């Protein structure tokens, strides 16, 4: 199937909205921070190995007239892939990202941004991301990413800076596991 033509979708059910489970977004991250007035203000819904957010392409983030800047598209993909691992309590950094721009992304369009873990190899985690129209339409951009787990010392420093993440991520894991048990129980 042609990736540019396929519809974005998943059989996985998103089970937890991070902001509703106590994940703190009161910081300056360009992609997910709520304090950054020029940022994207993404809020993710997650399931095991997956994160998804909605975003409406804003004029202040455009490149050519009427089109979302490619760097912003890349930031959307990077953030979604990062949250696919991060919401599970894994602190990681992007080591490599490769983006394929399938179609221009128009300003004013509602988009769905998805990140998924493809393979966890210990210190290295391989991910995949897509940006598509929110209504399930064509994929506009996609990416493959490689993330590295942070060294323990840096992870502890960030844990202190973003206090409460362990508790919030424990609530996220519990919500994901509960939903999976309910879904599995329904199939028996």
Helices and strands as residue ranges (DSSP letters): E 16-17, G 18-21, E 45-47, E 50-56, G 59-61, H 70-86, E 92-101, E 110-120, E 124-133, E 139-149, H 152-161, H 165-187
